[in-house]
Amino acid sequence: MTIIREPTQQETRSPDVLALEALGWALADDKRAERLLSLTGLTPDRLRNGLTDRGVQSAVLEFLANHEPDLVLAADALDTTPETLVAAARELSA
């Protein structure tokens, strides 16, 4: 008997969707949002106008990848794995 497994949400989300979800998660906390802007060099206007820009999306995921506590918390909140977020960052920056 073959068991057919439906893809999990994590397996069906593209890197750009993961980046936007991660951005929403990061901006939900004021201190984390300030750190995101400070470390990435992004401005609020650049974020708003660059939501579809792979460079902006990559910067958000790289921000998380470079700080393991946030990476783990974001992965948990987004129902994915830290490895998936890191892989998405790599794909967006390629």
N, C-alpha and C positions, 0 to 999 in steps of 0.2 A: 504494500500500500504506500502510495506517495502522498506526503503531506505538503500541501501548497501553502506557503507562508506569505501573507501580505507584507509588502514593504512597510517598515516603520516610518514614522514621520521624519526621523533623522535621515533615513536613507533616500527620501524623496526630495529633500530641500536642496536647492542649488546653493553654491557658495555666495551668490549675491543676496539671496534670501536670508541665509545664515548671518551675513554681515549686517543686514538691516535689522534683524532681530537682536543681534548683539549690540548694535548701536542703541536701540531702544532700551535694552537692559542697562547699558552703561550710563545713559543719560537719566535714568530713574533715580540715581543717587547723586546729589549735588557735588560731593567731594570727588567722586569717581569721574563725573563729567568734567570738572575743572582739571583733574589730572589728565584726562583724555586730551583735552584741548592743549594743555601745556606741553605734554610729551609728544604729541603728533604734529603740533604747529598748525592744526586746523583751527579755523574760526567758526563761530556759529553760522555765519553767512555761507562759508564754504561747505559746511555740513549740509545745510538746507538746500543749497544749489547743486551739491555734488552727490546726492543720494544714489544716482545711477552710475556714478564714476567709479570704475574699478580701483583706481588709486585711493580714493576715499574709503571704499569698502575694505580694501586691503589694509589700510592704515588702522582702521577700527579693530580688525581681527589681529593684526600684529601687536597692537596695544595690549590686547588680552593675552596673547601668546607670550609676551615679555614679562608678565606678572602672574605667576602661577596661581596665587590665591584667587585673583579675579577670573582667570581662565577656568578654574574648577567650579567656581560659583556660577559663572555664566553658563557653562556647559550643563550644569544641573538645572538651572532655571529654564534653559531652552530645550531641555529633554534631549540632549545630545552628549557627545563625549568631548573631552579636551582635544583628543587626537583629530576628531572631525573638524573642529574649529581651526586647528593649526593647518590641517590639509586644505581647508577652504582658503585660508590666508595665502598659502603657497600658490594655489591655483589662480587666485585673483592677481597675484603679483607677477605671474609668469607672462 
